[in-house]
Amino acid sequence: MNYTPEFTDKDISLYKFVSGPYSNNAYLIVCKHTNKSVIIDAPGDPNDLMSAAQTTKTEMLLITHNHWDHLLGYKEIISRFSLKTGIGAKDSNGMTPDVPNFQICDDEILSVGKMDIKAIHTPGHTSGSTCFFINNILFTGDTLFPGGPGKTKSNEDFKAIVKSISTKLLLLKPSVVFYPGHGPQGTIKNAKKDYSIFEQNCSSLEIHGDIEWIS
Ligand SMILES: [Zn+2]
């Protein structure tokens, strides 16, 4: 493959592609033992993603949440590969490009090649938002970014995203690197540090929108 991996170890290679009108990230994770792969998210103009994926046996497309910018390339991808598509159960109704092949539940383990992919249901940005955890790498969609949570539409959603992040994602090992749906990656270690400052300084969770941990 002519693409440089973002990360590689003895078991997996991770490739990152940025495309579409909102500079979305899509990820290709390849099992080194079997050359089987999984794609995470399907933004518009997925040409590079698809050329890279074509050198592997792509078995699955996982969608972090039902927002159109993560799905603009969905039809193109499913027409090119024979793969199964999945999204968090609560986001599967009304997924616009197509009905996904399966719904993903909290704590479910999905297998591609020798990779185990753990689904973590993290409601807040959307009710079915799901993060995917593979070998110490976490894919967070629009739930967690370096510096803050994803955008929320109501105070209830903000409380939900904070709960998802603080009671699920921040319990992972500090060495875990997370890759969001837009922009650069971060570490759980830094997210924990920033969140603890937010927790100390934030007098009320009756807020929503674009919130940063440290303002
Ligand atoms: Zn989104």
Residues whose N, C-alpha, C, O or C-beta is under 5 A from the ligand:
A	BS01	ZN	H67 D142
